[in-house]
């Protein structure tokens, strides 16, 4: 079920909260209840794939115990390697087998049906979580935890299907020490995050989606796309993905807060970035952290000279692209961002070497934003030909004409509104933190316990319930009349 669906909002979530409240005096029962609710939530999609989630939890917990018993021994490293390989084979079979086979045989061969294997929802998230858990266990970085706490760490429904990629350090200490007592302030803050995310999803992201989808579909037919339409398609998807991803990140944080749990930030105004490196510190923050800590640094990072640095950046971004989906468009999207990062690091090297002045902020922002928009075309396109069609239109200045029809003018004004929202308005975290004059931002590196303590002592603005009530009412009306698109089935 989707976070935006009536069955989730009016049935699943109230029942889960009611059970949480009734069982709140018994910590073990609360954990068991949240596990059961999370399993029901996951099984609602395709029940046959629940055993994959359960089997993954059982195997990885057992491997973690074996690794912990043999830390820094040769056998411990062997078990770690085996565990990582096993997780990668699982995700490779379900997510990439068709893609790799298609490169070996003709895709139209009747002997191969590459669509017959349905991707288990969220497999990329819970697999990466558990790889990181095994590595952290080998490094002796995990806290004491029970099997039920580990199961909730993997299964916790707010982050199970769309992230963030939660590392054990983010939540296991909370599950181990949290008394799960009912906290009215946490419920109010959780609902605030959830309602804001719900509004961004159904009122803003889905609106941009209604503009982007027909234009990309037209490009998929091979029809020439004119300048205005091509840029409209690229920008509409740019804002659709922005508001959709930030919405799910907000809703995940809000849902977790209802139960007194803080999840890490996953999204922090990335379209305000002044460099591509800054963009990746703000966009899908938990994936960037995972790739840096468990791939980039083990590869050597920037410790082996510039050439190795550039190779490592490209490897990380290519694999990051492949993580998002099994297809050449995702790989090329990752490679394009790898090139962007190499250029960014090269420019920083030149600046330091020759003491050059920084690029003016407005130019730095424009270059970064245009690079991101250009790359999103690949990410959204179902084929390389579709992306080339959009790009050709974006670069075809000869097809530019001043628009006069109302539909195009409405689209352009909507796009202008999107960019103004991204650049001028505070993000959700800044808005909520703005209730406290001493701290305007929420640093993702602040330990969860400190963040939770900060939430509990925040003063609340009296107008907030009225604003949130209006946003909630409008969102629920839109959910009723318009179909909400879920963008993360490839994950």
Number of C-alpha atoms within 10 A of each C-alpha: 15 15 20 23 16 15 12 15 15 10 11 18 17 12 14 16 18 12 16 24 16 12 19 18 14 13 18 14 15 21 21 17 18 21 21 17 21 21 20 16 22 23 17 13 14 11 13 10 15 18 11 13 21 14 11 20 22 15 13 21 19 14 20 24 13 17 25 18 14 16 16 13 12 10 14 20 16 12 19 22 14 13 22 19 12 17 20 15 14 16 18 16 14 14 24 20 15 21 17 14 13 16 9 9 11 11 15 10 10 8 9 14 12 17 8 8 12 13 18 23 22 19 24 26 21 24 23 23 20 26 24 20 23 27 20 19 23 24 13 13 13 18 13 9 13 12 12 14 21 22 19 22 25 28 24 23 23 22 25 24 25 22 27 24 29 28 23 22 15 18 23 22 17 20 21 16 11 15 15 21 16 18 14 12 18 22 19 16 21 24 21 25 27 28 24 21 30 26 27 25 29 25 21 20 27 24 18 26 20 14 20 24 15 12 20 24 15 15 23 20 11 13 12 15 22 21 21 19 21 25 22 22 26 25 25 27 26 27 25 24 20 22 24 25 24 26 26 27 26 27 28 29 27 28 26 22 26 23 23 24 22 25 26 24 23 26 25 25 20 22 23 18 22 20 22 25 16 14 20 18 20 20 21 21 21 21 21 20 17 18 18 16 14 16 17 21 13 11 19 13 19 16 10 10 10 15 10 15 19 20 15 22 24 22 18 21 24 20 16 21 24 21 22 18 20 19 19 17 25 27 22 19 25 26 23 21 24 24 16 21 20 22 14 15 18 13 14 14 14 11 14 10 9 8 10 12 8 10 11 9 12 10 11 15 18 16 15 23 21 12 16 19 20 21 24 20 27 26 24 20 20 18 15 17 16 23 24 17 23 32 20 16 22 22 14 15 12 9 12 14 10 7 11 8 8 9 10 15 13 11 18 19 11 17 19 12 11 21 16 11 13 17 14 9 12 16 18 20 18 17 13 21 20 19 15 18 9 8 12 15 17 16 13 16 9 11 13 19 17 11 18 17 10 14 18 15 10 16 13 16 11 8 8 12 13 10 12 18 13 12 18 20 12 15 22 19 12 16 18 11 8 12 12 19 15 13 12 14 14 16 19
